[in-house]
Amino acid sequence: MRKHCIFLVFVMLAVSTAQAGDWPQWRGPYFNGSTDEKNLPSDWSQTEGIAWSVDLPGSSAATPIVFGDRVFLSGLDADRRVLLAMCFDHTNGKLLWQHDITEGISRDRRSTFAASSAVTDGKIVFFFYANGELVCFDVKGERQWKRNIQDDYGEFAFQWTFASSPTLFGGKLYIQVLQRDVPARGHGMKDRVNESYILAVEPGTGKTLWRQIRPSKARAESREAFTTPIPSTINGRQQLLVIGGDALTGHDLETGKELWRWGTWNPDRIGHWRLVTSPVAGKDIVLACGPKNAPIYAIKPQATGVLDDSAIAWVSRDVREVSADVPTPAFYDGDFFILSDLRKSLSRVEPKTGKVKWTIATPGSAKYEASPLAADGRIYLIDHSGEAAVIDAADGTVLRTITMDKAGGSEVVRASIVAAHGKLFIRTTRKLYCVGK
């Protein structure tokens, strides 16, 4: 309990400008998919219990970001083929400002350049796109600075479309690019090795504070990660958690220096182990989710340097349902909530032992790729078809399912449901809903 309190104090100091109830970044105020919000909606429809809704000009996996009276949303205009940065009034859904970022919205059929969620401290907001564009606005919509990460450090070397959300913490904006060392489908630098790296940017100016090269022994697609760097406190030590390239690492927040590394889960160097699921920490345990039906590894990083198998607290190998290929687990009420998109299950798991307190089959037939929201005694999910599910966190009872979109077509729902200021914010393929009174 004491260590959990230390982490909460650490987070509150680092985001001291945040107001109670904000959802300032992809995985929320505590970087773990949870919030302390109470009295959240548990029953609504597309027309009932809706505070407001707005039409969107294109589909995106970027999660709504809520701070104070503003909702920030990364997206695109599908007709004009333009990437967008948008800001709505939290109270009524009015579009306060919108900016065209650049022309061109995709390079393959699986994703767009607007999959990364924005991040804000309530004064300035950052939008990052898979074509390398990184743009900072103040909350009134005035551009502060703009740069392109690919222009600075080379074209991203990914087989599919790069996607990683930026993280704002402790006065630094963190970005990671974990990529192939050689070009992939013609993308990447051909005259030299493509380095994987972590970048720390000065929020006010966009200036690079440091760039930490992150080596990898992985092969081929296993070098690629679509994960997001997550700040945490493990055993009283503040650090940035990064996963990808067959390794889970902890880094010094001030310098980027690697503090420890674990990576014994792919000894045969399978070449297709790309990672989508970001790390999540709870009770000094960090989850590393193996891809494509592989087990989950619970790591206790108590030492420095390269860690061996003694760092493994438990492995979910004997519990088939406890796995996650795309959704990042949540940590809430002392436990992990692990959503398996491939096994079609949701499990509540004890951090220290891996004991499964309950497992349920996810409702419906569509795939779940959006990460779970844990709040107010419930777990909120949404699947590709736009069907939301409200689940009792205590025992896994499915309280209700709610249709929020029309199934079918090439566009699917991938953005997580978020909670802020007593309301839920749900992004479907072409709408943004604010659910609540």
SULGI-V94979 format. One record per residue. N is the residue number from 0. RES is the residue in three letters. PHI is phi as a letter, one per 20 degrees, with the letter a starting at -180 (none if undefined). Layout:
BEGIN
n=[N	N]
res=[RES	RES]
phi=[PHI	PHI]
END
This chain:
BEGIN
n=[0	1	2	3	4	5	6	7	8	9	10	11	12	13	14	15	16	17	18	19	20	21	22	23	24	25	26	27	28	29	30	31	32	33	34	35	36	37	38	39	40	41	42	43	44	45	46	47	48	49	50	51	52	53	54	55	56	57	58	59	60	61	62	63	64	65	66	67	68	69	70	71	72	73	74	75	76	77	78	79	80	81	82	83	84	85	86	87	88	89	90	91	92	93	94	95	96	97	98	99	100	101	102	103	104	105	106	107	108	109	110	111	112	113	114	115	116	117	118	119	120	121	122	123	124	125	126	127	128	129	130	131	132	133	134	135	136	137	138	139	140	141	142	143	144	145	146	147	148	149	150	151	152	153	154	155	156	157	158	159	160	161	162	163	164	165	166	167	168	169	170	171	172	173	174	175	176	177	178	179	180	181	182	183	184	185	186	187	188	189	190	191	192	193	194	195	196	197	198	199	200	201	202	203	204	205	206	207	208	209	210	211	212	213	214	215	216	217	218	219	220	221	222	223	224	225	226	227	228	229	230	231	232	233	234	235	236	237	238	239	240	241	242	243	244	245	246	247	248	249	250	251	252	253	254	255	256	257	258	259	260	261	262	263	264	265	266	267	268	269	270	271	272	273	274	275	276	277	278	279	280	281	282	283	284	285	286	287	288	289	290	291	292	293	294	295	296	297	298	299	300	301	302	303	304	305	306	307	308	309	310	311	312	313	314	315	316	317	318	319	320	321	322	323	324	325	326	327	328	329	330	331	332	333	334	335	336	337	338	339	340	341	342	343	344	345	346	347	348	349	350	351	352	353	354	355	356	357	358	359	360	361	362	363	364	365	366	367	368	369	370	371	372	373	374	375	376	377	378	379	380	381	382	383	384	385	386	387	388	389	390	391	392	393	394	395	396	397	398	399	400	401	402	403	404	405	406	407	408	409	410	411	412	413	414	415	416	417	418	419	420	421	422	423	424	425	426	427	428	429	430	431	432	433	434	435	436]
res=[MET	ARG	LYS	HIS	CYS	ILE	PHE	LEU	VAL	PHE	VAL	MET	LEU	ALA	VAL	SER	THR	ALA	GLN	ALA	GLY	ASP	TRP	PRO	GLN	TRP	ARG	GLY	PRO	TYR	PHE	ASN	GLY	SER	THR	ASP	GLU	LYS	ASN	LEU	PRO	SER	ASP	TRP	SER	GLN	THR	GLU	GLY	ILE	ALA	TRP	SER	VAL	ASP	LEU	PRO	GLY	SER	SER	ALA	ALA	THR	PRO	ILE	VAL	PHE	GLY	ASP	ARG	VAL	PHE	LEU	SER	GLY	LEU	ASP	ALA	ASP	ARG	ARG	VAL	LEU	LEU	ALA	MET	CYS	PHE	ASP	HIS	THR	ASN	GLY	LYS	LEU	LEU	TRP	GLN	HIS	ASP	ILE	THR	GLU	GLY	ILE	SER	ARG	ASP	ARG	ARG	SER	THR	PHE	ALA	ALA	SER	SER	ALA	VAL	THR	ASP	GLY	LYS	ILE	VAL	PHE	PHE	PHE	TYR	ALA	ASN	GLY	GLU	LEU	VAL	CYS	PHE	ASP	VAL	LYS	GLY	GLU	ARG	GLN	TRP	LYS	ARG	ASN	ILE	GLN	ASP	ASP	TYR	GLY	GLU	PHE	ALA	PHE	GLN	TRP	THR	PHE	ALA	SER	SER	PRO	THR	LEU	PHE	GLY	GLY	LYS	LEU	TYR	ILE	GLN	VAL	LEU	GLN	ARG	ASP	VAL	PRO	ALA	ARG	GLY	HIS	GLY	MET	LYS	ASP	ARG	VAL	ASN	GLU	SER	TYR	ILE	LEU	ALA	VAL	GLU	PRO	GLY	THR	GLY	LYS	THR	LEU	TRP	ARG	GLN	ILE	ARG	PRO	SER	LYS	ALA	ARG	ALA	GLU	SER	ARG	GLU	ALA	PHE	THR	THR	PRO	ILE	PRO	SER	THR	ILE	ASN	GLY	ARG	GLN	GLN	LEU	LEU	VAL	ILE	GLY	GLY	ASP	ALA	LEU	THR	GLY	HIS	ASP	LEU	GLU	THR	GLY	LYS	GLU	LEU	TRP	ARG	TRP	GLY	THR	TRP	ASN	PRO	ASP	ARG	ILE	GLY	HIS	TRP	ARG	LEU	VAL	THR	SER	PRO	VAL	ALA	GLY	LYS	ASP	ILE	VAL	LEU	ALA	CYS	GLY	PRO	LYS	ASN	ALA	PRO	ILE	TYR	ALA	ILE	LYS	PRO	GLN	ALA	THR	GLY	VAL	LEU	ASP	ASP	SER	ALA	ILE	ALA	TRP	VAL	SER	ARG	ASP	VAL	ARG	GLU	VAL	SER	ALA	ASP	VAL	PRO	THR	PRO	ALA	PHE	TYR	ASP	GLY	ASP	PHE	PHE	ILE	LEU	SER	ASP	LEU	ARG	LYS	SER	LEU	SER	ARG	VAL	GLU	PRO	LYS	THR	GLY	LYS	VAL	LYS	TRP	THR	ILE	ALA	THR	PRO	GLY	SER	ALA	LYS	TYR	GLU	ALA	SER	PRO	LEU	ALA	ALA	ASP	GLY	ARG	ILE	TYR	LEU	ILE	ASP	HIS	SER	GLY	GLU	ALA	ALA	VAL	ILE	ASP	ALA	ALA	ASP	GLY	THR	VAL	LEU	ARG	THR	ILE	THR	MET	ASP	LYS	ALA	GLY	GLY	SER	GLU	VAL	VAL	ARG	ALA	SER	ILE	VAL	ALA	ALA	HIS	GLY	LYS	LEU	PHE	ILE	ARG	THR	THR	ARG	LYS	LEU	TYR	CYS	VAL	GLY	LYS]
phi=[none	f	f	f	f	f	f	f	f	g	f	f	f	f	d	f	f	f	e	g	n	f	c	e	b	g	d	n	f	d	m	c	n	c	b	e	g	d	l	f	f	c	b	a	b	f	c	d	m	e	f	a	b	c	f	d	e	a	e	b	e	f	e	g	d	c	b	l	e	c	d	d	b	e	a	b	d	f	f	e	l	c	f	c	d	c	c	d	f	f	e	c	n	f	f	e	a	b	c	f	e	a	e	n	c	a	c	b	e	e	b	c	f	d	e	e	e	f	b	b	d	n	d	c	c	d	d	c	c	f	e	n	f	c	c	d	c	e	f	e	n	e	f	e	a	b	b	d	f	f	f	e	c	o	f	f	d	c	f	d	e	g	b	b	e	f	c	d	a	l	n	c	d	d	c	c	c	d	c	f	e	c	g	c	l	n	d	o	f	e	e	a	f	e	e	e	b	d	d	d	d	f	g	f	c	n	f	f	e	a	c	d	f	d	f	b	e	f	d	l	f	f	f	e	c	d	e	c	f	c	f	a	d	d	l	m	d	f	a	d	e	c	c	q	m	m	b	d	c	d	c	f	f	e	c	n	g	f	e	b	b	c	a	e	e	c	f	e	l	g	e	d	e	f	d	d	f	f	f	b	d	a	l	m	d	d	e	d	e	f	e	l	m	f	f	e	d	e	d	d	e	e	c	d	m	e	e	d	f	f	e	e	f	a	c	e	g	e	d	g	f	e	b	b	e	d	f	e	f	d	d	b	l	n	c	e	d	d	d	d	f	e	e	l	b	c	c	d	c	f	f	f	d	n	f	e	f	a	c	c	f	f	f	m	d	f	f	d	d	f	f	f	d	d	a	l	m	c	d	d	c	b	d	g	e	n	e	e	c	d	c	f	f	f	c	n	f	f	f	a	c	c	f	d	b	e	f	o	n	e	e	c	e	c	f	f	f	c	c	a	l	m	c	d	d	c	d	d	f	c	b	c	d	d	d	q	f]
END
